[in-house]
């Protein structure tokens, strides 16, 4: 197959077209003279995971921290302006008489149907001239210069194109890799988990490989540690939504707020900055390594055959050891290493298969971190059984 490679330049790259990613893009588009690129592995119009495990409407925002509550009214007003009309909102304020400053939001109660939000956000994104959307592009790794993120590498499996995307700032909004508990494994339930089949947590894995500090709360999640402005421990990289601070799942309002904060912070960061780049030879070497699975097929196994072997042999052993001998983490790590080695010795016929292979590699990277961080972890090995 003939692959094309392209270099792209944008002010802010947003990885992930979910609630947080879309709202970050909309917030940035309201600024002056800023170019935004949103990449989405599937299609930006698809509903994402935010709030999928709660009622169909968000009724209370009291779980939000005080600094987040201050932004709720702005977001509600903005949602109304871009077309969300079925909002009812009541904000109770407490006047700070001592300092005679702005009102402090004490309680916020809002109600709107979550399924109405994403289509309106997507429509608003496409109306913005400063925003470019690239669907069916999987971001596989960050472009690093030292410990600074200056862009990302992407696979466009629909057009057989490799991208090196340079950006003055990057916002990761891919969502987190959700976890459950052993009950699912022990009961052998065949019901579909509550997350998407494609929800492998590539953003988490990219952070692990790049050296960003992650937050693994008792093995129940793997996400970026961020500051109040949603800045990660890597310069130039911000994060928003379920990918932050190891939170398995966030309510929609929280993702909207984090998208806004990450957008505002990244805008301040890129102001007055120029693009940072790396040598073309280094760039080409990275792109060549990305496509290594498409070459030298004679001494490798086909990816689909390896995937079948993983499911039928190694996966069963891993699940048995995890459910019956949960303390035997060394053996489980060895099995994951075996799966990783098999994948590295396989080949793919196209970029779509390469993307699927990369998803498994990402998941293994996350599982290994979770096991090492916490021996009594609630790791979701059954996710591997949904590899398609």
N, C-alpha and C positions, 0 to 999 in steps of 0.2 A: 504494500500500500504506500501511496505517496503522501507524506506529511508536509504540511506547511508550518512555518514558524513566523511569528510576528512579535514586534515590540510595540507596546502601548504605553501612553503616558496620561496620567490623570492626577488631579490634586489630591483627591481622597478616594481610596478604593474601599468599598464596603463588600465584605465577603458574607453572603447570605441574604436572601430576599424575603425574610420573614417579617414579623411585626417590628422588631427592633431595627433591622436593617432598612426596611422601607421608611420608617419614621426618621431614622438618622439621615437618610437621603433627602427627605422632604425638608427637614430642618436646615440642612446645608444649602439646599436650593434656594432658600429664602435669604441667604446671604448674598453678597455681591461678588461676582467674578470668581466663582469657584466651580471647577469641573468635578463631577462625581461619576464614578463607575460602580454599578452594583452587579456582582456576579452571583448567579444562582445555579446550583448543580442540577436541579430539575427545571421547574418553571415558576417564575415569580407569582403567577396567579394562583398557585396551589395554596390551600390553607396550611399553616404550619402548626407546631405543637403547642404554642402558648395557650395556657388555660384549658387544655383539652381534657383534663381530669376533674374539672369543677363544673358547676352549673353553667348553663349557657349564657348567663349574664353575670356581670361583675357588680355586686351590690355594695360591698364595703371596701374602703381603702385604708382602714385603720391599721392594717399590718404594715403599712409603709412607714419608713423612718420619717422624722420630722422634716428633714431637708428635702425629701422626695415629695411630701405632701404639698410643699410650697409650689410645686410645678403642675399639680393636677389641674388647676383651673386654666392655666395656659394651654395645656394639652386638650382639655375639653373644648375650649373656645376654638382651637385650631382644627379639631376634628369637625366641629360644626361648619367652619369656613370651607373645608375641603369636601363637605357633602354628607357627613353623618348627622342625620336629622332626628333619629329616634333616641335622643339622649335626655334623660331627666337627671338633674343634679341638685344636690343640696349641700352647701358648705357651711359648717358652723365655725365661726372665727372667735378667737379670744384676743381682745385688745391688750397690747402691751403698753399700759399707761406709764409705766416707770420710765421707759426710754422714749416713749412717743414715736415708736418706729412702726413699720408696716404691720398689718394684722398677721397673727400667727394662726395658721389653720389647725384647728383642734381635731375635728372629725370631718371626714369627707364621705359622702354617700353618693354613689353614681350608679346608673343602670343603663346598659345598652347591650344589644345582642352581639356577641363576639363574632359570629359568622358574618355580620355586616361590616365589620371593621376592615378586614383584609382587602376585599374588593375595592373599597373606597380608597385605601392607602395605595393600592396598585394603580388605580386610575389617576390618583394625584401624582404618583411617581412618573407615569408616562406623559403627564401634561407639562412636566418641568423640562425646559430646554437644556438646562445644565446637567441633567442626569441621563446617562446612557446605561441601558440594561443589557446584560449578556446572559441569556438563558442557556442551559445545558453546558455550562462551563464549570468543571470541578477544579477548585484551587487545591493544589497538592502540597505546596510548601511556600514558605516566605522567602523572599530574596533578602539576604542579610549582608550587611557591610559592618563587620565587627559584631557588636551587639545591638545594632540599629536595623530596624525593619524598613526597607526602602521599596517594597513591592511584593509581588507574589508570582509564582509559576502556576499556569492553568492549562487544563486539557479541555478543548472544545470537541467532545466526542461526536457531535452532530456534523461538524464540518472538517474533521480530521486536521485540526490546527492546534499547535502548541503556542502558548502565549507567555511572554515575559512582560509583566505589567509593572511599570515603575509608578510609584505614588509617593507624594510627599508625606502622607499619613495613611495608615490602614486601620479600618475598624472591622474586627472579627465579630460577626453576629450569626454564627452558624448553628447556634443551639448547642446544648450539652448532651452528653451520652447518658441517657436516663438509666437508672438501675432499679431493680426490684429486690426480691429476697429469695430464699431457698424454696419457699412454698411452691413457686411456679415449677421449679425443677422436680421436686419430690412428688408432686401430684401428676406430673407428666401432662399437664394441660396442653391441648392443641389449639386453644383459643389464641387469637392474634393479640400480641402485646399492645399496650396503649400507645406506643410510639410508632413512627413510620418505619417501614422496612429499610429505607435508605438512611435512617437516622443513626449513623455510625460515629459521629463525633469527630469529624476530620479536623475541626478547629482545635480541639483539645490535643490531638496527636501532633499537629503542626507546632503548637506551643511547646510540647514536650521535646520534640526534636530540635527546636530553636533555642531551648534553654530558658523559656519564660517560667516564672514561678507559678506552680499550680496549687490548687487547694483541693485536697481529697478528704472530704469530711467522713471519716470512719468508713471509707470505701464506698460511699453512696453517691459519688459524683466525681467529676474531674473537670475542673475549669480554671480559668485564669484568676490569679489574685490581682485585684485592681484597686486603685486609689479612688477617692471620692469623685474625681473627674473622669473615671473609667480608663485611666492610663494603666497599662500593664507594666511589668518590670523591664520590658524591652522598649527602647526609645522608638517613637514613631508608631507604636502599636497600641490601639485602644480596643476595648471589648464591651459588648452590650448584650443584654438578654440572658438566656439560660446558660451561656458559656462562662459567666463570671462567678467567681468565688465558690465554685463547687456546688452551686444550687441546682438540684435535679430539675426543678420546674418552677417557672415564675408566672405570676398572674400577668394578664395582658397589660394592665396599667403600668406595672413595674417595668416591663419590656419597653413600653412606649417612653417612659421617663428615662430609662438608661440609654435608649437610642438618641433622645434629645441631648442628654448630657455628653455622650461620646461625640456627637456631632459638633456641639459647641466647643468642646475641648480641642478636638482635632482641627477645627477652623482656626482657633487661636494659634495652634502649633504651626500650621502651614503658612500663616500670614507672613509674607516677606521671604519665605524660603524658596529655594530652587530645588530641582530634582537632584537626587543623589543617585549615582549609577555605579556599576561595577564594570570591569573589563569585559569586552565582548567575548574574549576567549573563555573566560570563566563562565559567562552566561551560556555559551554554546556547549561547554562541557556539562553543565547542569542539565540542559535540555537533552543532550545525548544520553545521559544517565537515566533520565526519565523514560526514555523509549527503549531502554535496554531489553525489556521484556518482549519487544517486537522483533528482535534480531537473534541470530545464532540459534535457530530452532532445532537444529539437528541433534544436539546433545541435551535437549530439555524436554520436559513433559508439557502437554497441552494443559492450559489453565483449568478448563472445565473438568478434565480427568483428575487433576490434583484436588480441585474443589470437592469432587465426589468422594475422593479418598479421605479428605479431611472430615467430611460429614460422617462417613460410615465407620471410620476407624478411630481417629484421634479425638474427635469431638465426644464420642460415647465414653471413651476412657476418661477424658477430662471431667465430664459431668459426673461420672460415677465416683471419681476420686473426690470431687468437690462436695458432693452430697453425702458421701459416706465417710470420707477422711478429710474433713475441711482443714485440719492442721497440717496436712501433708503438702505444704505450699511448694517445696522444692520440686516434687514430682510434677505438680501442675505447671510450674514454670518451665520445666524440661519439655513437657508436651507442647507448650506454646512455642518454645524455641524450635521444636521439630516442625510444627506447622509453618513457622516463619521461614525455616530453611527450605521446606518443600516449595513454598511460594516463590522464593528467590531463585529456585532452579526451574521455574516454569516459564512458558512463553504465552503470549496472547496474540490474537490475530487482528485486533483493532483497538481503537482508543476506548471504546465502551467496555470491553473486557479488561483493559488496563485500569480503567477507573474502578471497576468492581474489585479487582485484585488489590488496588490501593486502599479501598475501604476496609478490607480484611486486615491489611497491614496496620492501618490506623487503629483498628479495634484492638489488635494484639498489643500495640504500644501502650494503649490506655490500660488494658487488663494487667500488663506487667507492672506498671506503676502502682496500680491499686493493690496488687498482691504484696508488693514490697513494702508499701506504706502501712498496710494493715492486714495482719494474718486472718483476722476474723471479719472479713469484709463481705459485703453483700454484692458480689460480682455477678453480672448477668451473662453467664457463659452461654445460656440458651440463645442469646442473640446470634451466635454463630450459625445456629441451625436455620436461620432465616436468610442466609446468604443465597442470592438468586443469580 
